[in-house]
């Protein structure tokens, strides 16, 4: 399970770039801690979140959502949330490069908080059943 700290400045309007790796057939979780430009916890109380990824394709091609992550606020007051996919969902992913984004919203205001590349790597071995 990866832990990422990101600085969020709602006035800048620019998401933080964070790259991720997913191994097919395994559970995936990344924890995020959001801080403001003063390095204090960014209070996410009252926010909702969504996150999705899409297969990365050539410029000009249409992207469609490949899968959506579950987003959970583990301690909204402390700026902590996680995104996750279960092993059933990762098993269905094809290896390769994807792109993703994470959005948070408060009321009708939506912020892109993080985005980047996702490298999907096929599992070489599986756990015995």
Secondary structure, DSSP 8 states (H G I E B T S, - for coil): -EEEEEE--TTT---EE--EEEETTS-EEEEEEEE-TTSSB---TT-EEEEEEEE---TTS-----EEEEEEEEEGGGTEEEEEE-HHHHHT--SEEEEEEEEEEETTEEEEEEEEEEEEE--SS----
